[in-house]
């Protein structure tokens, strides 16, 4: 069965976006080949993506998960029905208010590969439901001071086991197993 994991790039102070939801700061960090290799290795394992409701409003405008680097099914949470969108060979399926079903459908589609959870709200909800296997964070050396936190509002303790840590010139990559 597919591994379900939270995958996020965050600042050192734990923000995944600025206050307005912008992520332009991610592109201001110079990377080295080793950082790119870590990200490529993770991307090669992804078999499906589950994203948040904000994504449903931007697919048609070109803001797509992983910048279109993945050719895998994408399931997007929404509060209203929406027909699937096909773009560049990728099908974006909209799931209304049933995150557990979205993750289970993504697991089936991913097979032995991984299901990537994108977005703070989706990540927190899946942690609260106990359906997250791992957390992968790419931490960039920036302090935003304010913004949208990945885990703020989780409201419960989650124990983790460190599986892997790598650090290079520009990023630190952390991989944890979710224990509880």
ZIWO-V165368 format. One record per residue. N is the residue number from 0. PHI is phi in radians with two decimals (999 if undefined). BURIAL is b if it has 9 or more other C-alpha atoms within 8 Angstrom, else e. Layout:
{{N:PHI:BURIAL} {N:PHI:BURIAL}}
This chain:
{{0:999:e} {1:-1.09:b} {2:-1.41:b} {3:-1.75:b} {4:-2.41:b} {5:-1.50:b} {6:-2.23:b} {7:-2.62:b} {8:-1.74:b} {9:-2.31:b} {10:-1.38:b} {11:-1.05:b} {12:-1.59:b} {13:1.53:e} {14:-1.71:b} {15:-1.75:b} {16:-2.77:b} {17:-1.32:b} {18:-0.99:e} {19:-1.59:e} {20:1.60:e} {21:-1.31:e} {22:-2.19:b} {23:-1.01:e} {24:-1.04:e} {25:-1.09:e} {26:-1.60:e} {27:-1.55:e} {28:-1.73:b} {29:-1.25:e} {30:-1.94:b} {31:-1.96:b} {32:-0.98:e} {33:-1.07:e} {34:-1.12:b} {35:-1.10:b} {36:-1.13:e} {37:-1.08:b} {38:-1.13:e} {39:-1.07:e} {40:-1.11:e} {41:-1.17:e} {42:-1.03:e} {43:-1.16:e} {44:-1.57:e} {45:-1.36:b} {46:-1.95:b} {47:-2.89:b} {48:-2.28:b} {49:-2.08:b} {50:-2.16:b} {51:-1.53:b} {52:-1.06:b} {53:-1.06:e} {54:-1.14:b} {55:-1.10:b} {56:-1.49:e} {57:-2.09:b} {58:-0.99:b} {59:-1.18:e} {60:-1.57:e} {61:1.70:e} {62:-1.59:b} {63:-2.09:b} {64:-0.95:e} {65:1.03:e} {66:1.06:e} {67:1.41:e} {68:-1.34:e} {69:-1.94:e} {70:-1.98:e} {71:-2.33:b} {72:-1.09:b} {73:-2.15:b} {74:-1.99:b} {75:-2.03:b} {76:-1.35:b} {77:-2.57:b} {78:-1.78:e} {79:-2.34:e} {80:-1.03:e} {81:-2.65:e} {82:-1.13:e} {83:-1.02:e} {84:-2.01:e} {85:-1.84:e} {86:-2.50:e} {87:0.90:e} {88:1.45:e} {89:-1.86:b} {90:-1.72:b} {91:-1.81:b} {92:-1.80:b} {93:-1.73:b} {94:-2.01:b} {95:-1.56:b} {96:0.92:e} {97:-2.34:e} {98:-1.13:b} {99:-1.09:e} {100:-1.16:e} {101:-1.06:b} {102:-1.19:b} {103:-1.13:e} {104:-1.13:e} {105:-1.13:b} {106:-1.05:b} {107:-1.09:b} {108:-1.18:b} {109:-1.33:b} {110:1.12:b} {111:-1.53:e} {112:-1.46:b} {113:-1.76:b} {114:-1.87:b} {115:-1.62:b} {116:-1.73:b} {117:-2.05:b} {118:1.85:b} {119:-1.12:b} {120:-1.10:e} {121:-1.06:b} {122:-1.06:b} {123:-1.12:b} {124:-1.08:b} {125:-1.21:b} {126:-1.08:b} {127:-1.10:b} {128:-1.44:e} {129:1.30:e} {130:-1.97:e} {131:-1.81:b} {132:-1.60:b} {133:-2.52:b} {134:-2.23:b} {135:-2.07:b} {136:-2.08:b} {137:-1.87:b} {138:-1.77:b} {139:-1.74:b} {140:-1.42:b} {141:-2.38:e} {142:-1.94:e} {143:-1.43:b} {144:1.43:e} {145:-2.89:e} {146:2.76:b} {147:-1.74:b} {148:-1.47:b} {149:-1.22:b} {150:-1.99:e} {151:-1.04:e} {152:1.60:e} {153:-1.01:e} {154:1.32:e} {155:-2.73:e} {156:-1.45:e} {157:-2.22:e} {158:-1.52:e} {159:-2.25:b} {160:-2.12:e} {161:-1.20:b} {162:-1.83:e} {163:-2.78:e} {164:-2.40:b} {165:-2.34:e} {166:-2.47:e} {167:-2.29:b} {168:-1.08:e} {169:-2.13:b} {170:-2.45:b} {171:-2.05:b} {172:-1.97:b} {173:-2.07:b} {174:-2.29:b} {175:-2.18:b} {176:-1.64:b} {177:-1.44:b} {178:-1.70:e} {179:-2.49:e}}
